[in-house]
Amino acid sequence: TQLLEQSPQFLSIQEGENLTVYCNSSSVFSSLQWYRQEPGEGPVLLVTVVTGGEVKKLKRLTFQFGDARKDSSLHITAAQPGDTGLYLCAGATGNQFYFGTGTSLTVIP
Amino acid sequence: GVSQTPSNKVTEKGKYVELRCDPISGHTALYWYRQSLGQGPEFLTYFQNEAQLEKSRLLSDRFSAERPKGSFSTLEIQRTEQGDSAMYLCASSLGYWPNEKLFFGSGTQLSVL
């Protein structure tokens, strides 16, 4: 059982389009992270958000932590083929990180 | 970075397997996760130095993990079953909550025939 549900599960878009990935839970987390994973590799950390309502930008990626610290979103502007991968959110509580169900993104040139 | 060996392991049902993780030097926290294709990693267990502080109910009594002297860690599976087939990921971190950063290895892909 995973505490964090991501939507959509799969996303296939054309290069240049915008997209948003959602990460939802009924649990409160002390922080939330987003990772990207490529085939055959481990996840790589993109960002950590700690404060409710916090917004962080990383080039074309915008991350937001919900006010109640239960949900988050990842918005990508003008997607590029290099953005292709499995995007994972992870909520921190206690001494554990609980990962979301994952969103597989394919950006078609 | 975090090193995991072997990168691939194929075994027969009922056999014993041992997976190894070498964390980044100086990282006190070490995590084991299991991941099925296209899904998010599922937490298995967590060490702070040599102490195993958390253990998921996913870790049946066929599984055991240790981290002697707070260095490398091993995940052992007795009497493997086909349902054990998955990618096993290890991550390490400095242990600075809440701005904890996990660094993952490339994983061990386990296939039980």
Interface residues (C-beta under 8 A of the other chain):
Chain A: Q2 L4 Q6 S30 S31 Q33 G40 E41 G42 P43 V44 L45 T48 V50 L86 L88 A90 A92 G94 N95 Q96 F97 Y98 F99 G100 T101 G102 S104
Chain B: V2 A29 Y31 Y33 G38 Q39 G40 P41 E42 F43 Y46 Q48 L53 E54 L89 A91 W97 P98 N99 E100 K101 L102 F103 F104 G105 S106 G107
